[in-house]
Amino acid sequence: MSDYAVVNPATGETLATYPTITDAQLEEKITAADAAYRSWRETPVAERAAVVRRAADLHRERRDELAAIIVREMGKPLAAALGEVDFAADITEYYADQAVEITKDRPLDILADGTAVIRRAPLGVLLGIMPWNFPYYQVARFAAPNLVLGNTILLKHAPQCPESSAAIEQIYRDAGLPEGAYLNLYATNDQAATVIADPRVQGVSVTGSERAGAAVAETAGRNLKKVVLELGGSDPFIVLSTDDVDYTVGAAVAARIDNNGQSCNAPKRFIVVDGLYDEFLAKFTAAMAGTKMGDPFADDTELGPLSSLAAAERLEEQVSRAVAQGATLVTGGTRDGAFYTPTVLTDVTSDMDVYREELFGPAGVVYKVSGEDEAVAVANDTSFGLGSYVFTTDEAQAQRMADKIEAGMVYVNVVLADSPELPFGGVKRSGTGREMGLLAADEFVNKKLVRVGA
């Protein structure tokens, strides 16, 4: 569809539509962002940080309003929506706090006389292409560090997020950001390609599917632009030993159904050593089946609808195809509109499609393995490499697993532990580059060498 629209996935009702930007308006936006960059880059770092800090404060002041918007847009349970707004505020504030650290000169030890430093300078106008699953969090981790650095932002959000994306633009405007320094674009994919190709635009960051990432990277490559990609994941959750099966199962379920099962770095493959497999599977199945599903605005709802009817139909087709190919459906597998019941599959083999696919919804596959070596083999037998989770009581084993797993992140005995200071990103087909933490501020910056002779 060309129009941006708010379609409540819980009811299927179209609440509002917004027209896409015209090509002439797009040109005006790019021109404005470039003009803003010329002054914003010269603004003292402390003043840039103060604006970004005020944006964090406004997230908190408008918390209830912002949360309600994304419940309507993509069906996130209200408690989770409030938590996302809080996290976006924390991320934004983190980069305001780190302004001096991420912009200061780095002296080098040199072999000759004189001095040398790496000076961090902004690049210019950046394009962010953001997904619907975390409308505020995804934007915060891209926009905040780059605004502190002195870059300016053009932001193309998902077509189902027109009101959350407008709300973020308003926050930065109200925080005191100069006109043009952060602009929301209701742009088509073709228009996004035009932005990437524009010589005034210096880089693009995209969070989304493999298909979207490949298309953006191709366009960026043709135009010699820096690109950061945060794409899909099929993260392993490896259980090798535990003193508390109930805790481990609780962690597994919480991570799998977080954000209605629609998190890139959620565990989707549960790889369990044979001595714990039966107990884990029984308790995991019971807990998944017992998840409270319903109205995302209700206080006791744990699982809302998927983001759209199309998303639920896609998951339904994947699960049905897996069963047709020989997988065992232990629980779930039913759809009611955009609602999809928590689902557990077993007996999945490497010749089935689902073995290679990402299940983007409240569905997981449980595998039985003989031990550490087989667990690593199954975990790494994927084209993805975003996050991973290891549960073990053996500290040395945890470190071995961290070394062997092919992923950008390894979490040991903990889930849902993302934090502003921790870098986020993957390897293989899960993308390139890092967001969050200090590493995020090294993506779109000119690390300029300044060498002074004696």
Protein Blocks (a to p, Z undefined) as FASTA:
>chain_A
ZZdcdddfknopafbdcddddfklmmmmmmmmmmmmmmmmmpcfklmmmmmmmmmmmmmm
mmmmmmmmmmmmnopafklmmmmmmmmmmmmmmmmmmmmmmmmccddddfbecddddddd
dfbjcdddddfklmmlmmmmmmmmmmmnopacdddddfklmmmmmmmmmmmmmnopaehi
accddddfklmmmmmmpmkbgbdcddddfklmmmmmmmmmmnopacddddddddddddfb
dcblklmmmmmmmmmmgghhpafkbcfbdcddfklmmmmmmmmmmmmmmpccddfkbmkl
mbdcdfbfklmmmmmmmmmmmmmnopacfbgjiaehjbccddddehiafkbmklmpcced
jdddddddfblmlmmmmmmmcfbdfbdcdddfbfklmmmmmmmpgcfbdcehiahkacfk
lccddehjnogcjeejjklmmmmccdddddddZZ
